[in-house]
Amino acid sequence: MPILGVIASSKLASTNSYESIATATAAGGETSLSFTSIPSTYASLQVRSLVRTLRALDGSDSLLITFNSDSGANYSRHRLTGDGTTAAAAGSASNTSMAIINAGTVCDSSLANTFAVNLIDIHDYASTTKYKTLRSFSGANANSASTSFVMGLFSSAWYSTSAVTSITFTNSFGFKAGTTFSLYGIKGA
């Protein structure tokens, strides 16, 4: 089958399948930003973000994520990251949050107006019979002498059958002004 035939036969989400729910933008200095009262009317959620932290020096920085203010040891994390030279993989269980490590943030010592990008999908978020999963494709280019770029694939699980009604994003150094999280609902088929 020609490539165009494969593409044409694949079911792709149309642009009108995504509905904007809310946007949270940092004024500067906040250590967390949240979406609350998330409606349960969509098949899945997607978060698109631009993230920069107030960490003064380049370093390993994380974007931590919790659902429904649950900070118990109810999360697992998996990551695969690379910087063009080195690849790394890791996983852990019994965490108090989900995490996007390294690739999810850019530090304040990076080139001005540079932000990491994250595309985060949360499937079956409204289910009350399944654990919830999160996956993210993330990337950062610090444009500094000590680091160049890093990209990562991340997945996490929240071991709860509760519907996701709120999402909190946290960074202990605080978010730089302009950091933005946009929440979209993906309509069902």
Sequence and secondary structure as in RCSB ss.txt:
>XXXX:A:sequence
MPILGVIASSKLASTNSYESIATATAAGGETSLSFTSIPSTYASLQVRSLVRTLRALDGSDSLLITFNSDSGANY
SRHRLTGDGTTAAAAGSASNTSMAIINAGTVCDSSLANTFAVNLIDIHDYASTTKYKTLRSFSGANANSASTSFV
MGLFSSAWYSTSAVTSITFTNSFGFKAGTTFSLYGIKGA
>XXXX:A:secstr
  HHHHHHHS    GGGEEEEEEEE  S  SEEEE S  S SSEEEEEEEEBB  SS    EEEEEETT  SS E
EEEEEEE SS EEEEEEEEESSEEEESTT B TTSSTT  EEEEEEEETTT SSS EEEEEEEEEE  SSS  EE
EEEEEEEE   S    EEEE TT B TT EEEEEEE   
